Amino acid sequence: MSKPKVIVSRKWPEEVESRMQELFDVQLNETDTPMTAAQMQAALQSADAFCPTVSDNVSAEVLSVHNLKTRIIGSYGVGFNHIDLDAAKAHALAVTNTPAVLTDCTADLAMTLLLMSARRAGEGERHVRNKEWRGWRPTHMMGAKVTGKTLGLIGMGRIARAMARRAFHGFGMKIIFTDPYPPPAEVVDSLQAEARASIEEVLREADFVSLHCPGGKETWHLINAERLALMKPGAFLINSARGDVIDQTALIEALDQGVIAGAGLDVYEGEPAVPAPLLTMQNVVLLPHLGSASRETRVAMGMRVVENLQAFFNGEEPRDRVV
Ligand code: DGY
């Protein structure tokens, strides 16, 4: 029997690409050049499976291609707001993602952003590299203490819980959260976490607010000027979720006016563009969407795609089916 034809949109870790070559008739992307909409459409017309990543916009228009051959979209990443799921459903396409394997690394990175923002680590590093450091002194680059402070989580899914574990056990932080689908009581109890009825309550009370909700229409600009104004002036906003959850213009204004003390961002609306004012602000830490970017995790994500494709082509239900 001939192997299923699979097209991969970006360069993947070598181990995963080798496994794909063993199992499938795979077209890899050696140059790692992002695919255009037309190239994605050509892939959908010629492959049994198409494997995009979170930076490919698999829109309704892309999916509306004539002579669609693809039957499964095996996306590399946990988020799926880059795929028009209604259109995928309408075209009877299966869609899978890669949850769980990136939980720890993304929580590690959210914690990194929290620590870097509070302790002015990015600013400090620039200071040293720019040869501006004049030596230790009692009032030099004082930041905010993290231990014992209150961490407010917007969304309490896998990554938020992993961050809460780090913050509670490692830094003695008080955990408050809001989520329309709260975790089981034993999870909440193990973190001595307290639920709040609204985003507003979390924003008013937390010293650090970390966003852990999906991107997309329902959470677009969830954190806007009104909500930023509810945060404490000494508080920090951390975003390792999706860029469009924050109104970036409102955030820039809030950082500039001292409405909040600082922010740590790994994601942006319209990536890879980063608004120019953020680039010159000292009270914001900027990372290039590195949440899952450890070698182990990126390999595990790829292997999870492989597993989903294998199940699908064996006539089984893929474990990570989204639609
Ligand atoms: C995802 O998987 O959704 C992340 O944003 C990239 O790791």
Boltz pocket constraint, residues with backbone or C-beta under 6 A from the ligand:
constraints:
  - pocket:
      binder: B
      contacts: [[A, 54], [A, 76], [A, 77], [A, 78], [A, 79], [A, 80], [A, 98], [A, 102], [A, 240], [A, 241], [A, 289], [A, 291], [A, 292], [A, 293]]
      max_distance: 6.0
